[in-house]
């Protein structure tokens, strides 16, 4: 650390002189800069003279009582201004962190995108006076959702987790969905489950073995159905976007598809659905559960889960 401080000290002019230069360049007036900094105009001129001697070139052009930045002065001002703003933002964040309670919540990318983002927005609308800062962390690798530094977790079929109190948030119900445009173009009508094989099925890569794709969904009907040539996507968000763009039929999950069904960008295809027996669970880290803001948000989430 001492080596770093020494390095900065030898590489840069005095920081106070740069603060004076920034004010003078921003106001383009030494008198106004002096008033802002509560020093004399002579003190401002002295610091500018010091910098010009240090760099070996003029920072300002003088035209009578007026000053304007030289080309190199403009270059220096852009860098100094950006650096001081960055430093000031860092100071603000540290001060805010003392006054504002911050909590982290982790969920997989699909839950984050299609349910949790909206619920967090609803929480802030319902609690305009809150100073709570909710930080959302997304990962499709379940162990990432239960790190020690995570306060809350929404996980799919997570099993028991040491150090976490888990409560069921909502059960998994899956059904076919497609865009109105695709349904009209394909004259999509499905009564029997095998009728779905007449349409373009959109599927995703199973990153974890308990995720349900078309093959697993069809097996719930006790029918031997071979799914051929289903288009595969790397993740669920891309798959849903493809369905919304009219590329085929996707498996939708209750709660996660509520907004798309409500705004009409997707529609259910027929009345077929599967209740998988699995659920999404809300977990609270037992080592971090004492925070008052955390408790408030935790019970809000439980209420939203039971309401959907």
C-alpha positions in Angstrom: 0.0 0.0 0.0 2.8 2.4 0.8 4.4 1.6 -2.6 1.1 2.5 -4.3 0.7 5.8 -2.4 4.3 6.7 -3.3 3.7 5.9 -6.9 0.7 8.2 -7.1 2.5 11.0 -5.3 5.4 10.9 -7.7 3.2 10.5 -10.8 0.7 13.4 -10.1 0.8 17.0 -9.1 -0.8 18.0 -5.8 -4.5 17.0 -5.7 -5.5 20.3 -4.2 -4.1 22.0 -7.3 -6.3 19.8 -9.5 -9.4 20.7 -7.5 -8.6 24.3 -8.0 -8.0 23.8 -11.8 -11.3 21.9 -12.1 -13.3 24.7 -10.6 -11.5 27.4 -12.7 -12.0 25.4 -15.9 -15.7 24.7 -15.1 -16.4 28.4 -14.4 -13.9 29.7 -17.0 -13.3 32.4 -14.4 -10.8 32.6 -11.7 -12.9 34.9 -9.5 -15.9 32.5 -9.5 -13.6 29.6 -8.8 -12.1 31.4 -5.8 -15.6 32.2 -4.4 -16.6 28.6 -4.7 -13.5 27.3 -3.0 -13.5 30.1 -0.4 -10.0 31.3 -1.3 -8.6 34.4 -2.9 -8.3 34.9 -6.6 -4.5 35.1 -6.1 -4.5 31.7 -4.6 -6.3 30.3 -7.6 -3.8 31.9 -10.0 -1.0 30.5 -7.9 -2.3 27.0 -8.2 -2.8 27.3 -12.0 0.7 28.7 -12.3 2.0 25.7 -10.3 0.3 23.3 -12.7 1.5 25.0 -15.8 5.0 24.8 -14.5 4.6 21.2 -13.5 3.3 20.2 -17.0 5.4 22.6 -19.0 2.5 24.0 -21.1 -0.3 26.6 -20.7 -3.6 25.4 -19.4 -5.4 28.6 -20.1 -5.1 31.3 -22.7 -5.5 34.8 -21.2 -7.4 37.5 -23.2 -7.6 40.5 -21.0 -9.7 39.6 -18.0 -11.1 36.6 -19.8 -9.6 33.1 -19.8 -10.2 30.1 -22.0 -8.8 26.6 -21.9 -6.0 25.6 -24.2 -6.3 22.3 -26.2 -4.2 20.5 -23.5 -6.2 22.3 -20.8 -9.4 20.9 -22.2 -7.9 17.4 -22.3 -6.8 17.7 -18.7 -10.1 19.1 -17.6 -12.1 16.2 -19.1 -9.9 13.7 -17.3 -9.8 15.5 -14.0 -13.6 16.2 -14.0 -14.4 12.5 -14.8 -12.0 11.3 -12.1 -13.4 13.6 -9.4 -17.0 12.7 -10.3 -16.1 9.0 -10.0 -14.4 9.6 -6.6 -17.4 11.7 -5.4 -19.8 8.9 -6.4 -17.8 6.4 -4.4 -17.9 8.6 -1.3 -21.7 9.0 -1.8 -22.2 5.3 -2.0 -20.2 4.7 1.2 -22.3 7.3 3.0 -25.5 5.9 1.7 -24.6 2.4 2.8 -24.4 3.6 6.4 -28.0 4.9 6.3 -29.7 2.5 3.9 -30.2 -1.2 4.6 -29.2 -3.3 1.7 -30.3 -6.9 1.1 -29.5 -9.4 -1.6 -31.9 -11.9 -3.2 -30.8 -14.6 -5.6 -32.9 -16.5 -8.2 -32.5 -18.2 -11.5 -32.6 -16.1 -14.6 -36.2 -17.1 -15.6 -37.6 -16.2 -12.1 -35.6 -13.0 -12.0 -36.8 -11.9 -15.5 -40.4 -13.0 -15.5 -41.5 -12.7 -11.8 -39.1 -11.2 -9.3 -38.2 -8.0 -11.2 -41.9 -7.1 -11.3 -42.5 -8.0 -7.6 -39.6 -5.8 -6.5 -41.1 -2.9 -8.5 -44.4 -3.5 -6.8 -42.7 -3.5 -3.4 -41.2 -0.1 -4.0 -44.5 1.3 -5.2 -46.3 -0.1 -2.2 -43.6 1.3 0.2 -42.6 4.6 -1.2 -41.1 5.6 2.1 -38.7 2.6 2.3 -34.9 3.1 2.4 -34.3 -0.5 1.7 -32.0 -1.3 -1.2 -32.8 -4.7 -2.8 -30.0 -6.2 -4.9 -31.0 -8.9 -7.3 -28.5 -11.7 -8.2 -29.2 -14.2 -11.0 -27.7 -17.6 -11.6 -28.9 -20.8 -13.2 -26.6 -22.9 -10.9 -28.6 -23.7 -7.8 -25.6 -23.7 -5.3 -24.9 -20.0 -6.3 -28.3 -19.1 -4.8 -27.3 -20.2 -1.3 -24.0 -18.5 -0.8 -23.2 -17.2 2.6 -23.5 -13.6 1.5 -27.0 -14.0 0.1 -29.9 -12.9 2.3 -32.9 -14.4 0.4 -33.1 -17.0 -2.3 -35.9 -18.2 -4.6 -35.0 -21.7 -5.8 -36.6 -24.4 -7.9 -37.0 -27.7 -6.1 -33.9 -27.0 -3.9 -34.2 -29.8 -1.3 -33.0 -29.1 2.2 -30.3 -26.5 2.7 -28.3 -26.3 5.9 -28.5 -22.8 7.4 -31.6 -21.8 5.4 -35.3 -21.7 6.3 -37.3 -22.7 3.2 -41.0 -22.0 2.6 -42.9 -22.9 -0.5 -43.6 -19.9 -2.6 -45.7 -21.4 -5.4 -46.2 -24.8 -7.1 -45.0 -25.5 -10.6 -47.8 -25.7 -13.2 -46.7 -26.0 -16.9 -48.8 -25.5 -20.0 -48.3 -24.8 -23.7 -48.2 -21.1 -24.8 -47.8 -19.3 -28.2 -48.2 -15.9 -29.6 -51.6 -14.9 -31.0 -50.0 -14.4 -34.4 -48.6 -18.0 -34.4 -51.9 -19.4 -33.3 -53.8 -17.6 -36.1 -51.2 -18.5 -38.8 -51.0 -22.2 -37.8 -54.7 -22.5 -36.9 -53.5 -23.8 -33.6 -56.2 -25.9 -31.9 -55.2 -28.6 -29.4 -57.6 -31.0 -27.7 -55.6 -34.2 -27.3 -51.9 -34.0 -26.1 -50.7 -35.5 -29.4 -52.2 -32.6 -31.3 -49.2 -30.5 -30.1 -46.9 -32.6 -32.3 -48.5 -30.8 -35.4 -46.8 -27.6 -34.4 -43.3 -26.2 -34.0 -42.2 -27.0 -30.4 -39.7 -24.7 -28.8 -37.5 -26.3 -26.1 -34.5 -25.4 -24.0 -31.3 -27.0 -22.8 -31.7 -28.6 -19.3 -28.9 -27.1 -17.3 -30.1 -29.1 -14.2 -31.6 -32.6 -14.3 -34.9 -31.7 -12.5 -35.9 -29.0 -15.1 -38.9 -30.0 -17.2 -38.8 -29.9 -21.0 -41.3 -31.2 -23.6 -40.2 -34.8 -23.3 -40.7 -34.8 -19.5 -44.0 -32.9 -19.8 -45.4 -35.3 -22.4 -44.5 -38.3 -20.1 -46.9 -36.9 -17.4 -49.8 -38.0 -19.7 -48.7 -41.6 -19.6 -48.3 -41.6 -23.3 -45.3 -42.8 -25.2 -44.6 -39.7 -27.3 -41.5 -39.1 -29.2 -40.6 -35.4 -29.7 -38.7 -35.0 -32.9 -37.0 -31.8 -34.2 -38.0 -29.5 -31.4 -36.1 -26.3 -31.7 -33.7 -25.8 -28.8 -32.6 -22.6 -27.1 -29.8 -21.9 -24.7 -32.0 -20.5 -22.0 -35.6 -19.9 -21.0 -35.6 -16.2 -21.7 -34.5 -16.7 -25.3 -37.1 -19.4 -25.7 -39.9 -17.2 -24.4 -38.8 -14.4 -26.7 -38.9 -16.7 -29.7 -42.5 -17.8 -28.7 -43.5 -14.1 -28.4 -42.1 -13.5 -31.9 -44.3 -16.2 -33.3 -41.8 -18.9 -33.9 -43.7 -21.8 -32.2 -45.2 -23.3 -29.0 -43.3 -23.1 -25.7 -43.9 -24.6 -22.3 -45.0 -21.8 -20.0 -44.9 -21.8 -16.2 -47.6 -20.4 -14.1 -46.6 -17.2 -12.3 -43.6 -16.7 -14.6 -46.0 -16.3 -17.6 -48.6 -14.1 -15.8 -47.4 -10.8 -17.4 -47.2 -12.2 -20.9 -50.7 -13.8 -20.6 -52.1 -10.5 -19.2 -50.6 -8.3 -21.9 -51.7 -10.7 -24.7 -48.2 -11.3 -26.1 -48.7 -15.0 -25.3 -51.8 -17.2 -25.1 -52.4 -20.6 -23.7 -52.7 -23.3 -26.3 -55.7 -25.5 -25.3 -56.4 -26.4 -21.7 -53.7 -29.0 -21.2 -51.5 -28.5 -18.2 -49.2 -30.5 -15.8 -48.8 -29.9 -12.1 -45.3 -31.3 -11.7 -45.3 -31.8 -7.9 -42.3 -29.5 -7.7 -42.3 -25.9 -6.4 -40.4 -22.7 -6.2 -39.2 -22.1 -2.6 -38.3 -18.9 -0.8 -35.3 -19.3 1.5 -34.0 -16.9 4.2 -30.4 -17.1 5.4 -30.7 -17.9 9.1 -27.4 -16.1 9.8 -28.8 -12.9 8.4 -32.4 -13.1 9.2 -32.4 -10.4 12.0 -32.4 -7.4 9.8 -35.8 -5.5 10.0 -35.9 -4.5 6.3 -35.1 -8.1 5.4 -38.0 -9.4 7.4 -40.4 -6.9 5.8 -39.4 -7.8 2.3 -39.4 -11.6 3.1 -43.1 -11.5 4.2 -44.0 -9.3 1.2 -42.6 -12.0 -1.1 -44.5 -14.7 0.7 -47.7 -12.7 0.3 -47.0 -12.2 -3.4 -46.3 -15.9 -3.9 -49.6 -17.0 -2.3 -51.5 -14.3 -4.3 -50.4 -15.7 -7.7 
